[in-house]
Amino acid sequence: MLQMILRKMLNNRWLVGSLLMGLIVAVGLASSIPAFTTGVQQRMLTKDLEQYQKDSKHFPGGLLVSINLNKLAQDSSTLLQQMESYLQNEVIEPLQVPVYEHTTVLRTVPFQAILADQKKERATLPESTPLYMLSELEKHMTLVDGRLPEAVSVDGVYEALVTEKALKDRRMILGSTYELTSDKEGTVKMFIKPVGVFKEKEGNDPYWFASTGEYTKGFVINEQLFRKLLLQEQNLVSSIQLYTAFHYQSFRAVDKDRLISTTSDVEDQLLQYGLKKNEFRVQFPASNIVSKYDEQSKQFRMILWSLYVPIFVMLGLYLVMVSGLIVERQRTEIAVLSSRGASRFKVFFIFFMEIVILGLCALAIGPFVGVLLSKLLGISNGFLQFVDRTGLDVTLDEEVFVYAGWTVILCVALNLISVFMATRKNIVSHKQEVARMTGQIIWHRLFLDVLLLLISWYGWYSYQKTLDFVAGSSENTPVMSVDFLLFFVPVLFALGFGLFCLRVYPWILRFVLWAGRHFFPLSLHTTLVQVGRASRHYQFLMLFVTITVAVGMFSASMARTINQNAEERIRYDTGADIRLKVDWNSDKPAVMIHRNPMNGPEGEAMNSNEPEAVPITYEEQDFATYSQLPGVKHAAKVYVNELAEASFGDRSAMGVSLMGIDPQDFGQVAWWKPALFPHHFYEYLNLLAQEPQAVIVSRTLADKLNVIEGQTIVVGWKDARPAEAIVYAIVDYWPGWNPVPKKGTYSSGKEERYLVVANLPFVQDKMRLEPYQVWLDMNPEASTEDLYEGISQANIRLSQLDNAGQQLIKVKNSAYYLGLNGALTLGFLLSMLITFIGYIMYWVLTLGARKLQYGVFRAMGMPFGQLVRVLAWEQLLTFGIAFAIGMMAGKLANMLFLPALGLYLQADKQVPPFSVVSNPQDEQIIYTFTAITLMIGIGVVGILLSRLQIHQAVKLGED
């Protein structure tokens, strides 16, 4: 039977190959979800660990086990050996991560130390002086003075090392002998002689989890001597520190459970050794960092599944179409087998084995395709944008194959539906069904199009109600979570819209045929008759093309909308490419900290009659320096004061943002969006340039003061002279100013934000000269590193630097945008690819099935060119119309459902306001793809027709 199945697959190799490709893509797509999630988490883990080290100045890959022994009766030597063995076998080896260093630090009980020749006079040493041992210290230190201590006693004196700080603070002299005594366990007496001074070796050596300052109070003696004398023989160790520095860049996200449990596992082991919780402490920063990844993993997978919903629907239709074509070509064979006594189970089993073989091939290849797709997603920098950067570290694991296995099972079940329906027919019922192919297809008989449109309408209505609720709700409205229905409902709408159009399409064709029956050429007339009478043959292909084009349109618009809104938000908030805040020289006095304000007699307060603060005088720097920085195209002075005041009559407003600008320079550097202003942005700047006293105010301030254009207001701040200004314009938005109400300082309500934009010379002359910000417009090819180097060389002291480009890069490298742009780009490209393959495959098979009809046309004398025109018209009336329906469905889905994205992007808090974006370039890509597909299809059909011989068709008819 296996030989028969393989022979049957070989006879239908084009269809079987197309089905196998669809299965591989489906399995690869499903496999990419866990692979990509793990890859993104791996990148996030490494970056978070690096950021932790940068912020805290602590090594994140260090595992530190600290044990304080309250009872010296405990065998510290045995405990140390047990813990070293446990850490090596149960922690380090299972993680399979390279280790930088192992450090063991032992400390004895404190001793009383005095100089040996001063029996009565205490030396200038601390009251408690412990002895330390650091494992393999010689490899990680630099000897500043003296020599290394001996491993044995010399004349009963043990040699030791001290730190530079200890030598200075204790006023010690190398070579002096100290007598150490302790009463902890009887009377212990020993002599120590410091013979060398050491410091940390230069460089960031992870060995030094604690600085040398920790050992200032004691002496560091030889490791072998310490272990033999103080650990094993005298058992004077009171503290054990075991430190392991892992190569944290090698930590794997798939091992997050093991990393998280490391701390608790070590603590449990210490409890089993009889220690109490207050006697030990386990520190592992990586464990705390990784612990938050479980929730992030769930959210990220939810996002990917939501984004993949349209792709899986499209792939499902593709698989059903291909399997349907396979079964359709063999329906006669199936019916004959059933009529000749073959049981329904045997016929079904033959096709089942065929699909299982394909499924196993897809299971073997698909996971590797998923890894490639994950790496492709990792280098996406936007929709249909890829950059040359290091891809994600993606590996195959058990979870990838689990996803692949379930996908194969679902695809096999989906493909068997057509087989199951076909095995119900015998030769008689099959011929009857073929004769009735002019009737309605099953989804039209069930009114599936109406049902899907109703569901889509309900989804749209629900989102509209939610949008209205959020718009009218208070500030305490919770942030919405990711809802996969937002991605699924548009697909249902496109499917319902396409089915509805296909329901009325045959009637439109019949009307067109009737209207043009007297003057249509033969090729068009023949095509209208063919497509109109046998519309059921074309509807699945047309529906498939409709869905893929609509999904491509919706994916493109969604990606453009999310990316552009994120970019606009960053650029508007920054105001320009780069915003600098510079420290100016001034006569500002140094800040004095009074540590004892109550120094009067009997606690009386100090005399608070201090002179009033004198206004600070600033020294303005040379502004030409900024224009000469590398990569700078334009520079502008922008003064910003968030604590200004404005008044009009008896009305006043506090906390006004006063912005002083030079209109011409500001217009060259500021980022602005035309839709934010009723007039061109430059017209507002021209108003300021016409009159020195002119100001532009925000609508919130105009409403607060009840002023209109042409009225005079008073503007100033605490340390400045108030000045009169004339309102020339009222705006809702302005670059760098956020109009969204802020949380109240002294109340739980919201406080409005106010803005006044004035001429900078007017502010400096009439009010006061204070430091201003510098806004820079950069050349497109400018390097950020060169700019920073130029700022350093120019000795510019910055207190703040905001770089819109760097913020945008950070956003695009985040896990959410990586998954979003990668998944939507992948969906768009796959929709185009599968449409092309499905289209070519369908027409090649159709041409083979209708070889007799075309041969009859040629035998009747129809020229070859006219026959090609018949097929060209047929493709235009099927694929072309389906493409047009898909474009309409995609645009309608964008208009109806994309505004709901505002629920998840917090559009009510976004400035500029959320807007739906459709890039004409995406439509041009689809148009170009469609034109190329049509041309290739017509060319392939023409080549196949040219090889068709009349005698072959006649012989086929005789058979």
Secondary structure, 3 states (H helix, E strand, C coil): CHHHHHHHHHHCHHHHHHHHHHHHHHHHHHHHHHHHHHHHHHHHHHHHHHHHHHHHCCCCCEEEEEEECCCCCCCHHHHHHHHHHHHHHHHHHHHCCCEEEEEEEEEECCEEEEECCCCCCCCCCCCCECEEEECCHHHHEEEEEECCCCCCCECCEEEEEEEHHHHHHCCCCCCCCEEEEECCCCCEEEEEEEEEEEEECCCCCCCCCCCHHHHCCCEEECHHHHHHHHHHHCCCEEEEEEEEEECHHHCCHHHHHHHHHHHHHHHHHHHHCCCCHHHEEEECHHHHHHCCHHHHHHHHHHHHHHHHHHHHHHHHHHHHHHHHHHHHHCHHHHHHHHHCCCCHHHHHHHHHHHHHHHHHHHHHHHHHHHHHHHHHHHCEEECCEECCCCCCCCCCCHHHHHHHHHHHHHHHHHHHHHHHHHCCCCHHHHHHHHHCCCCCCHHHHCCHHHHHHHHHHHHHHHHHHHHHHHHHCCCCCCCCCCCCHHHHHHHHHHHHHHHHHHHHHHHHHHHHHHHCCCCCCHHHHHHHHHHHHCHHHHHHHHHHHHHHHHHHHHHHHHHHHHHHHHHHHHHHHHCCCEEEEECCEECCCCCCCCCCCCCCHHHCCCCCCCCCCCCCCEECCCCHHHHCCCCEEEEEEEEEEEEEEEEECCEEEEEEEEEEECHHHHHHHCCCCHHHCCCCHHHHHHHHHHCCCEEEEEHHHHHHHCCCCCCEEEEECCCCCCEEEEEEEEECCECCECCCCEECCCCCCEECCEEEEEEHHHHHHHCCCCCCEEEEEECCCCCHHHHHHHHHHCCCCEEEEEEHHHHHHHHHCCHHHHHHHHHHHHHHHHHHHHHHHHHHHHHHHHHHHCHHHHHHHHHCCCCHHHHHHHHHHHHHHHHHHHHHHHHHHHHHHHHHHHHHHHHCCCHHHCCCCCCCCCCHHHHHHHHHHHHHHHHHHHHHHHHHHHCCCHHHHHHHHHC
